[in-house]
Amino acid sequence: MRDRLKSARPPPIRASVLKLRNALLSAAVVAGGVVAPAATPASAATTTTVTPIRVALPGIDRVTDVLGVGADVWTAAGDKVLITSPTGQVRKTVTGLPGATGLTAGPGGVYVSLSTAGRIVKLSPAGAVLASWTSMGCPGKSGVAQGGLFYAYGCDAAAAGVARLDLGTGVSRSVLTDRGASAVVAAGSTVVAYGSSSATSYAIGPDGSLTGRGQVSGTIYDAELSPDGTSLAVTDYVNGYGVARFDTATMTLTSTVATGPYPSAVAWSADGHRFAGVLSASSSDSPVHVFSTSTGGLLTRTPAAGGNTYRSAHEAAFSPDGKYVYSISQEPASPAHLVVTPTSGQVKQPFAVGVKRASAYGKSMTVTVRATNRPLTAVTVRVMAGGTTLARTVRTNASGVATWSLGARGSGTVTATAAASLTTQPASASAAFTTAGAASAKLTGYTRISKGVAHYRSLGAVHATLQILPRHAGRVTVSLQHRSGATWVTDQSATFATDAAGAAWVGLAQGNRKMTYRFVVGAAGDTAATASPKVTTASFVVD
């Protein structure tokens, strides 16, 4: 490079002046998103797909039973019974119930077996203790039929069996010795005692005695009687994964339905028209299935568990009105969750997200979520721009609208999601948005500044540090201008890649001494941001 230049008009800068790296990104535009209808599996045209609601149960890690009582859900665990709404609102915690298990609805209340206290208590629907009786040792799961509470008992297999608590007199006595009877269900004139490998049906005599009818074998995690006691549903591993039903008069198999792996709990609706199979499900399995009693057809099921797992407590129950199936998901060393599955479906509601773009980089942009018929609902919003993701949970107002204003850091995508509720489907919507980038340019290496003009000793000393925002491997445009009277004349323009942090520098390859120059700099548009406004360096001369 020469210090003396003969041309009156300065020659253009050479391409090698800019020392930068390459990068490519694509463009984005502002748009609004609306949730799309959920796809219906082709193989399940008559089946309703619903999303279960998972609710953490405070202070509970292992559940022993679950029961629907009125509009509430009861769960037994440890030394207490937790009474909640289906949405998880705690109504009451009943404590002082050592070894609480065997929740059974009966006349005027709920019977709870206290397995470590050798007692059975009766609670009112509000959770007040109404009565308490001494039981056989280590009482367990139970059922009410023919004026008595039949329950499994036995602190060890050698002394296990079935006992009956007379609900009129309060007298408790053993009516059957059965080493395999770890749980009992009762309805109509039938009692079924079962364990992990077999289930036996008994007819209830006038005095409460039991007469055997028949037995089936298999891997039985849970069993439940129809309300009239004539049909038994059990987890089925013999005929493929599913639910098997047996005629309790003979214990002959009447039907099987498939659920996929691994069935762990069953339940029957109060009207007897439906039964449910609940799985210990991994991410690819549907945890809950509801079937028609008359046809065996699949009426309702949940989608694949996705990122969730469902380790069932081997207990499930319909709500008394049949609107929900209650089950339990519990992982080792983690809080237990109540899983509420609506049985009649959830409504798809309109759901959209839009963006009011920022006036400039760093200025405020506004995200607006419109969730029809979802007032006071939590919505998760994720804004991905400039190589980063910001997330916030916002709550809709009474009209189902929520907003979030934040500093714009480039072009990107905003996604809003709302979880399923007991009545509405989960929803998601996305929108792309654009934001102008920003650029800065600062002269360095000069010897002095006089009257706002930077002075350099040589052409090779001219140096300007450039930065584009957001910081990423993008492209920068640079123009060299010289002053001619009161105007600036552009000598050369070029576009070059920045490094990964959006930085670059520019120098002067050729030019005239004593002539006033400046650089004009801008960030080129890409998917990270649209083209930035132009910025200029201070004027400079080479002495």
C-alpha positions in Angstrom: 0.0 0.0 0.0 1.4 3.4 -1.0 1.4 6.5 1.2 1.3 8.9 -1.7 -1.7 8.7 -4.0 -1.8 10.5 -7.3 -5.5 10.3 -8.0 -7.7 13.2 -7.0 -10.5 10.8 -6.5 -9.6 8.1 -4.1 -9.6 4.6 -5.6 -12.0 2.0 -4.2 -11.0 -0.2 -1.2 -10.0 -3.7 -2.1 -12.1 -6.7 -1.2 -9.2 -7.9 1.0 -9.7 -5.0 3.3 -12.5 -6.9 5.2 -11.2 -9.8 7.2 -14.3 -11.8 8.0 -15.8 -15.4 8.0 -18.7 -16.9 6.2 -22.2 -17.8 7.5 -25.6 -18.3 6.0 -29.0 -18.0 7.6 -32.5 -17.9 6.1 -35.3 -15.3 6.6 -38.4 -15.2 8.9 -41.7 -13.4 8.6 -44.4 -12.2 11.0 -47.4 -14.5 11.2 -50.0 -15.8 13.5 -50.6 -19.4 14.5 -53.8 -21.3 15.2 -54.0 -24.7 16.8 -54.8 -27.5 14.4 -57.4 -30.1 15.1 -56.0 -33.2 16.8 -55.6 -36.1 14.4 -57.9 -39.1 15.0 -56.2 -42.5 14.6 -57.6 -44.3 11.5 -57.9 -47.5 13.5 -60.1 -45.8 16.2 -62.8 -44.0 14.3 -65.3 -44.5 17.0 -62.9 -44.0 19.9 -62.6 -40.7 21.7 -59.0 -39.8 22.5 -58.5 -37.7 25.7 -55.5 -36.2 27.5 -55.2 -37.2 31.2 -54.6 -34.6 33.8 -51.7 -35.3 36.1 -51.9 -33.7 39.5 -49.1 -34.0 42.1 -50.4 -35.2 45.5 -48.7 -33.1 48.2 -46.8 -35.0 50.8 -47.6 -38.4 49.3 -45.0 -40.7 47.6 -46.8 -44.1 47.7 -50.5 -44.6 47.3 -52.3 -47.7 48.5 -55.8 -47.0 47.2 -57.9 -44.4 45.3 -61.7 -43.8 45.4 -64.2 -41.4 43.9 -66.5 -40.0 46.6 -69.1 -37.5 45.4 -67.3 -34.8 43.5 -63.9 -35.5 45.2 -61.0 -38.0 44.9 -59.8 -39.9 48.0 -56.3 -41.3 48.1 -54.9 -43.4 50.9 -51.2 -43.4 51.8 -49.1 -43.9 54.9 -51.1 -42.7 57.9 -53.5 -40.4 56.1 -56.2 -40.0 53.5 -56.0 -37.1 51.2 -59.3 -35.6 49.9 -58.9 -33.5 46.7 -60.9 -32.2 43.9 -60.2 -33.8 40.5 -58.0 -30.8 39.7 -55.9 -31.4 42.8 -57.3 -28.7 45.1 -56.9 -30.2 48.6 -60.2 -30.3 50.5 -59.0 -32.1 53.6 -56.2 -34.3 54.9 -57.3 -36.9 57.4 -54.4 -38.0 59.5 -54.0 -40.5 62.4 -54.8 -43.4 60.1 -51.8 -45.8 60.4 -51.4 -48.0 57.4 -54.4 -46.5 55.6 -55.6 -48.7 52.7 -58.7 -50.4 51.4 -60.9 -47.4 50.7 -64.5 -48.7 50.2 -67.7 -46.7 49.8 -70.5 -48.1 51.9 -73.7 -47.0 53.6 -73.3 -43.4 54.9 -69.5 -43.1 54.4 -66.2 -44.6 53.5 -64.5 -47.5 55.2 -60.7 -47.4 55.6 -58.6 -50.4 56.6 -55.8 -49.4 59.0 -53.3 -52.2 58.2 -50.8 -51.4 60.9 -53.3 -50.7 63.6 -55.6 -53.7 63.3 -58.7 -51.5 63.0 -61.3 -50.3 60.4 -62.7 -46.8 60.6 -65.7 -45.2 59.0 -65.3 -41.7 57.6 -68.1 -39.3 56.6 -68.0 -38.0 53.0 -66.4 -34.9 54.5 -63.7 -36.9 56.1 -64.9 -36.9 59.7 -64.3 -40.1 61.8 -67.8 -41.7 62.4 -66.8 -45.0 63.9 -63.9 -47.4 64.6 -63.8 -51.2 65.0 -61.2 -53.8 65.9 -60.4 -56.0 63.0 -58.5 -59.1 62.2 -54.8 -58.5 62.0 -53.4 -56.3 59.2 -56.7 -55.6 57.3 -56.5 -54.7 53.6 -58.5 -54.1 50.5 -62.3 -54.6 51.1 -65.7 -54.5 49.6 -69.3 -54.1 50.9 -72.0 -56.6 50.1 -75.0 -58.2 51.9 -74.8 -56.0 55.0 -71.1 -56.7 55.7 -67.6 -55.3 54.9 -65.5 -58.2 53.6 -61.8 -57.6 53.8 -58.5 -59.4 53.4 -56.5 -59.9 56.5 -53.3 -61.5 57.6 -49.9 -60.1 58.6 -48.3 -63.1 57.1 -49.4 -65.8 54.6 -49.8 -68.4 57.3 -52.6 -66.5 58.9 -54.2 -64.9 55.9 -57.8 -65.0 54.9 -61.1 -63.1 54.4 -63.0 -61.5 57.3 -66.4 -59.9 57.6 -67.3 -56.8 59.6 -71.0 -56.8 60.3 -72.1 -53.3 59.6 -75.1 -53.6 61.9 -73.4 -55.0 65.0 -69.8 -54.0 64.4 -68.7 -57.6 65.0 -65.7 -58.7 63.0 -64.8 -62.3 62.3 -62.9 -64.5 59.9 -65.1 -66.2 57.3 -62.3 -67.8 55.3 -58.7 -68.9 55.6 -56.9 -68.4 52.3 -53.1 -67.9 52.1 -53.4 -66.4 48.7 -56.1 -63.8 49.6 -54.1 -60.5 49.7 -57.1 -58.5 48.5 -60.9 -58.7 48.4 -63.6 -57.2 46.3 -67.3 -57.7 47.0 -70.6 -56.7 45.2 -74.1 -58.2 44.9 -73.9 -61.6 46.4 -70.3 -62.3 45.5 -66.9 -62.0 47.1 -63.7 -62.4 45.1 -60.4 -63.0 47.0 -57.3 -62.7 44.9 -53.6 -62.5 45.0 -50.8 -62.1 42.5 -51.4 -65.4 40.7 -55.1 -66.4 41.3 -58.6 -65.2 42.0 -61.4 -67.2 43.6 -65.1 -66.4 43.5 -67.3 -67.1 46.6 -71.1 -66.9 47.1 -72.2 -65.1 50.2 -74.5 -67.1 52.5 -77.3 -65.7 54.6 -75.0 -65.7 57.7 -72.1 -64.1 55.8 -70.2 -67.3 55.2 -68.5 -67.9 51.9 -68.9 -70.8 49.5 -66.4 -71.3 46.7 -67.6 -71.2 43.1 -64.4 -71.3 41.0 -60.9 -70.1 40.5 -58.7 -68.6 37.7 -55.0 -68.3 37.5 -52.8 -65.7 35.9 -50.8 -62.6 36.7 -53.3 -60.5 38.6 -52.3 -57.0 39.7 -55.9 -55.8 40.2 -59.4 -57.1 40.1 -62.8 -55.5 40.3 -66.4 -56.7 40.4 -69.2 -55.3 38.3 -71.8 -53.4 40.5 -74.1 -56.4 40.5 -71.3 -58.8 41.3 -71.9 -61.1 38.3 -68.7 -60.2 36.3 -65.1 -59.9 37.4 -62.5 -57.8 35.5 -58.9 -58.6 36.0 -55.6 -57.5 34.6 -54.8 -60.0 31.8 -51.4 -61.4 30.9 -52.6 -64.8 29.8 -54.5 -63.8 26.6 -52.1 -61.0 25.7 -51.9 -57.7 27.5 -55.4 -56.4 28.4 -58.4 -56.9 30.6 -60.2 -60.3 31.0 -63.8 -60.7 32.3 -65.1 -63.8 34.0 -68.6 -65.0 35.0 -68.4 -65.0 38.8 -70.9 -67.9 39.1 -68.5 -70.3 37.3 -65.3 -68.2 36.8 -65.4 -69.0 33.1 -63.9 -66.5 30.7 -66.5 -64.4 29.0 -64.3 -61.9 27.1 -60.9 -60.2 26.7 -59.9 -56.8 25.4 -56.4 -55.6 24.5 -54.7 -52.6 26.1 -51.1 -53.0 25.3 -48.4 -53.4 28.0 -48.6 -53.4 31.0 -52.1 -53.6 32.5 -51.9 -52.9 36.2 -55.4 -51.7 37.4 -59.0 -52.1 36.5 -62.2 -50.2 37.4 -65.9 -50.5 36.8 -68.4 -47.6 36.4 -71.2 -47.3 39.0 -73.9 -48.0 36.3 -71.9 -51.1 35.1 -71.9 -49.9 31.5 -68.2 -49.3 31.2 -65.0 -50.7 32.6 -61.4 -49.4 32.4 -57.9 -50.8 32.1 -55.0 -48.8 33.3 -51.4 -49.4 32.4 -48.0 -48.9 33.9 -47.1 -47.2 30.6 -43.9 -46.0 29.0 -43.7 -43.1 26.6 -45.1 -45.0 23.6 -48.2 -46.5 25.4 -51.7 -45.2 26.1 -52.1 -45.3 29.9 -55.9 -45.5 30.2 -58.5 -47.4 28.2 -62.3 -47.4 28.7 -64.5 -50.1 27.2 -68.1 -50.8 26.7 -69.4 -53.6 28.9 -72.0 -54.7 26.4 -69.8 -54.8 23.2 -66.2 -54.7 24.6 -65.6 -51.8 22.2 -62.9 -49.2 23.1 -64.8 -46.1 23.9 -62.1 -43.8 25.2 -58.3 -43.9 25.4 -55.5 -41.6 26.2 -52.7 -40.8 23.7 -49.2 -42.1 24.1 -47.7 -41.0 27.4 -45.1 -38.9 25.6 -42.4 -37.8 28.0 -44.3 -39.1 31.0 -44.3 -42.5 32.5 -47.1 -44.1 34.5 -46.1 -46.5 37.2 -49.5 -47.5 38.5 -50.3 -48.1 42.2 -52.5 -51.1 40.9 -55.6 -49.1 41.9 -58.1 -47.2 39.8 -61.7 -46.0 40.2 -64.4 -44.3 38.3 -65.9 -41.1 39.7 -69.5 -41.8 41.0 -71.0 -39.9 38.0 -68.8 -41.8 35.5 -67.2 -38.7 34.1 -63.6 -39.5 35.1 -61.3 -42.4 35.7 -59.0 -41.9 38.6 -55.6 -43.7 38.7 -52.2 -43.2 40.2 -48.8 -42.6 38.7 -45.9 -43.0 41.1 -42.2 -43.3 40.5 -39.6 -44.4 43.0 -38.4 -41.5 45.2 -40.8 -39.1 43.5 -44.1 -37.6 44.6 -47.2 -39.6 43.6 -49.5 -38.1 41.0 -53.3 -38.4 40.6 -54.2 -39.1 37.0 -57.6 -37.9 36.0 -58.9 -39.2 32.6 -62.2 -37.6 31.3 -64.3 -40.4 29.8 -66.5 -38.4 27.5 -63.8 -36.3 25.7 -62.5 -32.8 25.8 -63.5 -29.9 23.6 -61.1 -28.3 21.1 -61.1 -24.6 21.7 -59.6 -21.9 19.4 -56.1 -21.0 20.4 -53.8 -18.5 18.7 -50.6 -16.5 19.3 -49.4 -13.3 17.5 -46.5 -10.9 17.8 -46.4 -7.1 17.6 -42.9 -6.5 16.3 -40.4 -4.2 17.9 -39.6 -0.8 16.4 -35.9 -1.6 16.6 -33.4 -4.2 18.1 -33.7 -4.2 21.9 -37.0 -2.4 21.9 -40.2 -4.0 23.2 -42.1 -6.7 21.3 -45.4 -7.9 22.5 -46.7 -11.5 22.4 -50.4 -12.0 22.6 -52.1 -15.3 23.3 -55.9 -15.6 22.6 -57.3 -18.7 24.3 -61.0 -18.9 23.8 -63.0 -20.2 26.8 -59.8 -20.5 28.8 -60.1 -17.7 31.4 -57.4 -17.5 34.2 -55.5 -20.3 32.6 -51.7 -20.8 32.7 -50.1 -20.7 29.3 -46.4 -21.4 28.6 -44.8 -19.1 26.1 -41.4 -19.7 24.6 -39.6 -17.1 22.5 -36.7 -18.4 20.4 -34.6 -15.7 18.8 -31.0 -14.7 18.5 -29.8 -18.2 19.4 -31.5 -18.2 22.8 -34.8 -19.3 24.2 -36.8 -17.3 26.8 -39.8 -19.0 28.5 -42.5 -17.6 30.8 -45.8 -18.8 32.1 -48.5 -16.2 31.7 -52.1 -16.4 32.9 -55.0 -15.4 30.7 -57.4 -12.8 31.9 -61.2 -13.2 32.2 -61.5 -13.0 28.4 -58.9 -15.7 27.8 -56.2 -13.2 26.7 -52.6 -13.0 27.9 -49.7 -10.8 26.9 -46.0 -10.7 27.4 -43.7 -7.8 26.5 -40.0 -8.4 26.2 -37.0 -6.9 24.5 -36.6 -8.0 20.9 -33.3 -9.7 20.3 -33.7 -10.8 16.7 -36.1 -12.7 14.4 -37.5 -16.0 15.5 -40.5 -18.0 16.6 -42.9 -17.8 19.5 -44.8 -20.9 20.7 -47.6 -20.9 23.2 -48.9 -24.1 24.8 -51.8 -24.7 27.2 -52.2 -28.0 29.0 -55.4 -30.0 28.8 -58.1 -29.4 31.3 -60.9 -31.7 32.4 -63.1 -30.2 29.7 -60.7 -28.9 27.0 -58.0 -30.4 24.8 -54.4 -29.3 25.1 -53.5 -26.5 22.7 -50.5 -25.2 20.9 -49.8 -22.4 18.4 -46.8 -20.7 16.9 -45.9 -17.5 15.1 -42.8 -16.4 13.3 -41.7 -12.8 13.8 -39.0 -10.5 12.4 -36.8 -7.9 14.2 -34.3 -5.6 12.6 -30.8 -6.3 13.6 -28.3 -3.8 14.9 -24.7 -2.9 14.1 -21.9 -0.8 15.6 -18.7 0.5 14.2 -15.9 2.1 16.2 -12.6 3.5 14.9 -9.4 2.4 16.7 -5.7 3.0 16.3 -5.8 6.7 15.5 -3.3 9.1 17.0 -5.6 12.0 17.9 -9.1 13.5 17.5 -9.4 17.0 16.4 -12.8 18.8 15.9 -14.4 15.4 15.8 -12.1 13.9 13.2 -9.8 11.0 13.9 -6.2 11.3 12.6 -4.1 8.4 11.4 -0.3 8.4 10.7 -0.7 5.9 7.8 -3.3 4.2 5.6 -2.3 0.8 7.2 -3.2 2.1 10.7 -6.8 2.7 9.7 -9.0 0.2 11.6 -12.7 0.0 12.6 -14.1 -2.7 14.8 -17.5 -3.9 13.7 -20.2 -5.8 15.7 -23.6 -7.0 14.6 -26.5 -8.0 16.8 -27.7 -10.5 17.6 -24.3 -12.0 18.0 -24.0 -14.8 15.5 -22.2 -15.8 12.3 -23.9 -13.4 10.0 -22.9 -10.9 7.3 -22.1 -7.2 7.4 -22.2 -4.5 4.7 -19.6 -1.8 4.6 -19.3 1.3 2.5 -16.4 3.7 2.2 -17.4 7.3 1.7 -15.4 10.5 1.3 -16.6 14.0 1.9 -17.1 16.3 -1.1 -18.1 19.7 0.1 -21.3 19.3 2.2 -22.1 15.8 0.9 -20.7 12.3 1.2 -19.9 10.3 -1.8 -19.7 6.4 -1.8 -16.6 5.0 -3.2 -17.1 1.2 -2.7 -19.6 -1.1 -0.9 -19.1 -4.8 0.0 -20.7 -7.5 2.1 -18.7 -10.0 4.1 -19.2 -12.7 6.7 -18.6 -12.1 10.4 -17.1 -14.5 12.9 -19.3 -16.7 15.1 -19.8 -13.9 17.6 -20.9 -11.4 14.9 -17.6 -9.5 15.0 -15.5 -8.1 12.1 -13.0 -5.3 11.3 -12.4 -3.1 8.3 -9.3 -1.1 7.2 -8.3 1.1 4.3 -6.3 -0.4 1.5 -5.8 2.7 -0.6 -6.8 6.4 -0.2 -5.7 10.0 -0.3 -3.9 11.7 2.5 -5.7 14.8 3.9 -9.0 13.6 2.5 -11.9 13.0 5.0 -13.4 9.5 5.0 -15.9 7.5 7.0 -17.3 3.9 7.0 -21.0 3.2 6.8 -21.9 -0.1 8.3 -25.0 -2.3 8.6 -26.0 -5.9 9.4 -27.3 -7.9 6.5 -30.7 -9.6 6.9 -31.0 -13.3 7.7 -33.1 -15.5 9.9 -31.5 -14.1 13.0 -32.7 -10.6 12.1 -33.7 -8.4 9.2 -31.2 -5.8 7.9 -30.2 -3.3 10.5 -30.3 0.5 10.2 -27.0 1.9 8.9 -24.5 3.4 11.4 -21.4 5.5 10.6 -18.0 5.8 12.1 -16.5 9.1 13.1 -14.8 10.9 10.2 -11.1 10.2 9.7 -8.1 11.4 7.7 -4.7 10.1 7.0 -2.1 12.8 7.8 
